[in-house]
Amino acid sequence: MSRSLRGISRFLRDVALASSLTAALLCGSDALSQETEKQLNVRLLEFSKQQDKAGARRMVEEGASVDSRNRLGETPLMLWVKAGNADMVAWLIEKGANVNQDSLNRTTPLMAAAYAGRADLMQILLAAGADVDRIDQVFKTAMIYAAAQGHVEAVTLLLARGVDVNRAYAHNLTALMWAAGYGKTECVQLLLARGADPTLKDDRGKTAADIAREQGYAEVAALLKTS
């Protein structure tokens, strides 16, 4: 679609939205008000997906819910976390966005930020009360996402927030095992320095070194064996 056609399409949607708002004000109808809010929510999610800050802010100011959700259960906050926009993340939280609202797959904004290694976004979310212990539908937490991706700063931040370095997650896998299994040497070194126990075993009886070796990361396995 050309830029001019997209502009026309957006203009027509804005006209329709304005008409609904006018009708709601004139009629005072609850049904119309609900339909208008629904349209505002849809536009907010659209603008957020398109990373249109001005459009998203305008929809919120006009009455869209900051916790509206798309078909995947993603809120505007989740979309802006994925976009990596710290200003919009902070602004939505200021407007009352629920930092622990998960998607249909139970992934939270904190998990998304941890997966991306965005410690700056994680700090904003944690300051607003993000739960470090939430688990998604595949039994992963923010720590698992951060460790498996080798995001040292994110892992450091979560440890500072009280996450147990030796906590066993699904299948008795620890953060050290996840980091080792993906060959994240620097993260493995960090976790060991923070007290991670390399002798712990998963539900198959495998240590972090065993897992690293299975995945072809001989250097990581050797590092763990000498720890």
C-alpha positions in Angstrom: 0.0 0.0 0.0 1.4 3.4 -1.0 2.0 6.1 1.6 -0.9 8.2 0.1 -3.3 5.3 0.4 -2.2 4.6 4.0 -2.8 8.3 4.8 -6.3 8.1 3.3 -7.1 5.0 5.2 -5.9 6.5 8.5 -7.9 9.7 7.8 -11.1 7.6 7.2 -10.6 5.7 10.4 -10.1 9.0 12.3 -13.3 10.3 10.8 -15.2 7.2 11.9 -13.8 7.5 15.3 -14.7 11.1 15.6 -18.2 10.4 14.5 -18.6 7.7 17.2 -17.3 10.1 19.8 -19.8 12.7 18.8 -22.7 10.3 18.8 -21.7 9.1 22.2 -21.7 12.6 23.6 -25.0 13.5 22.0 -26.9 10.3 22.9 -25.3 9.5 26.2 -25.7 5.9 25.4 -23.7 3.3 27.4 -23.6 1.0 24.3 -22.2 3.8 22.2 -19.7 4.7 24.9 -18.5 1.1 25.0 -18.2 0.9 21.3 -16.3 4.1 21.2 -13.9 2.9 23.9 -13.4 -0.3 21.9 -12.4 1.7 18.8 -10.0 3.8 20.9 -8.4 0.7 22.3 -8.0 -0.8 18.8 -6.4 2.4 17.5 -4.1 2.5 20.6 -2.9 -1.0 19.9 -2.5 -0.2 16.2 -0.4 2.9 16.9 1.7 1.0 19.5 2.4 -1.8 17.0 3.4 0.9 14.4 5.6 2.6 17.0 3.6 5.8 16.6 4.2 7.6 19.9 2.0 10.6 19.1 -0.9 8.5 18.0 -0.7 6.2 21.0 -0.5 9.1 23.4 -3.5 10.7 21.8 -5.6 7.6 22.1 -4.9 7.3 25.8 -5.7 10.9 26.4 -9.0 10.4 24.5 -10.0 7.5 26.8 -8.4 4.3 25.5 -7.5 1.8 28.2 -3.8 1.5 28.8 -4.4 -2.2 29.5 -6.3 -3.0 26.3 -5.1 -6.2 24.7 -4.8 -7.5 21.1 -5.6 -11.0 19.9 -2.4 -12.3 21.4 -3.2 -10.7 24.7 -0.5 -8.2 24.3 -1.0 -4.8 25.9 0.4 -1.5 24.7 3.0 -1.7 27.4 4.2 -5.1 26.0 4.3 -3.8 22.5 6.4 -0.8 23.5 8.7 -3.0 25.6 9.2 -5.2 22.5 9.9 -2.0 20.5 12.5 -1.0 23.1 11.1 2.4 23.7 11.9 3.4 27.3 10.1 6.7 27.1 6.7 5.1 26.2 7.2 2.3 28.7 7.6 4.9 31.5 4.8 7.0 30.2 2.3 4.1 30.0 3.2 3.1 33.5 2.7 6.7 34.7 -0.8 6.4 33.1 -1.5 3.3 35.1 -0.5 0.4 32.9 -0.3 -2.9 34.7 3.3 -4.0 34.6 2.4 -7.6 35.4 -0.4 -8.1 32.8 0.7 -11.1 30.8 -0.1 -12.2 27.2 -2.0 -15.3 26.3 1.2 -17.3 26.5 1.6 -15.8 30.0 4.7 -13.8 29.0 5.1 -10.6 30.9 6.7 -7.3 29.9 9.6 -8.1 32.2 10.3 -11.4 30.5 10.2 -9.6 27.1 12.7 -7.1 28.3 14.9 -9.8 29.9 14.9 -11.8 26.6 16.0 -8.7 24.7 18.7 -7.8 27.3 17.1 -4.4 27.9 18.2 -3.8 31.5 17.1 -0.2 31.2 13.5 -1.3 30.5 13.8 -3.9 33.2 14.7 -1.3 35.8 11.7 0.8 34.9 9.4 -2.2 35.1 10.9 -3.5 38.4 10.6 0.0 40.0 6.9 -0.2 39.1 6.5 -3.6 40.8 7.2 -6.1 38.1 7.2 -9.7 39.5 10.5 -11.5 39.0 8.9 -14.9 39.8 6.2 -15.0 37.2 6.3 -18.1 35.0 5.0 -18.3 31.4 3.3 -21.2 29.6 6.6 -22.9 28.8 7.7 -22.6 32.5 10.2 -19.9 31.9 10.9 -16.8 34.0 12.7 -13.5 33.4 15.9 -15.1 34.8 15.7 -18.0 32.4 15.2 -15.7 29.4 18.1 -13.5 30.4 20.5 -16.4 31.2 19.7 -18.4 28.1 20.4 -15.3 26.0 23.6 -14.5 27.8 22.5 -11.1 28.9 24.9 -10.4 31.8 23.5 -7.0 32.8 20.0 -8.4 32.9 21.0 -11.4 35.0 23.0 -9.1 37.4 19.9 -6.9 37.8 17.7 -9.9 38.6 20.2 -11.3 41.1 20.2 -7.8 42.8 16.5 -8.1 43.0 16.8 -11.2 45.1 16.4 -14.0 42.6 18.1 -17.1 44.0 21.1 -18.0 41.8 20.5 -21.7 42.5 16.8 -21.7 42.0 15.6 -24.8 40.2 12.9 -24.2 37.6 11.1 -26.7 35.4 12.9 -30.0 35.1 15.2 -28.9 37.9 17.1 -26.6 35.5 18.9 -23.7 37.0 20.0 -20.4 35.4 23.5 -21.8 35.2 22.3 -24.8 33.2 20.4 -22.6 30.8 23.4 -20.4 30.2 25.7 -23.4 29.8 23.3 -25.1 27.4 23.4 -22.1 25.1 27.2 -21.6 25.4 27.0 -18.2 27.1 30.4 -18.2 28.6 30.4 -14.7 30.1 27.0 -15.4 31.8 28.3 -18.8 33.1 31.3 -17.0 34.6 29.0 -14.4 36.2 26.7 -17.0 37.7 29.6 -19.0 39.1 31.1 -15.8 40.7 27.7 -15.2 42.3 27.6 -18.6 43.9 25.9 -20.9 41.3 26.5 -24.5 42.1 27.9 -26.5 39.1 27.2 -29.8 40.8 23.4 -29.5 40.8 21.6 -31.9 38.5 18.5 -31.6 36.4 15.7 -34.2 36.4 17.8 -36.4 34.0 20.8 -36.4 36.4 22.7 -34.0 34.2 24.9 -31.1 35.5 25.5 -27.8 33.8 28.8 -29.2 32.4 27.0 -32.2 31.0 24.4 -30.0 29.3 27.1 -27.8 27.8 28.9 -30.8 26.5 25.7 -32.3 25.0 25.1 -29.0 23.1 28.7 -28.9 21.7 30.1 -26.2 24.0 33.3 -28.0 25.1 35.0 -24.8 26.5 32.0 -24.0 28.7 31.9 -27.6 29.9 35.6 -27.4 30.7 35.1 -24.1 32.6 32.4 -25.7 34.7 34.4 -28.8 35.4 37.3 -26.7 36.8 35.0 -24.6 39.0 
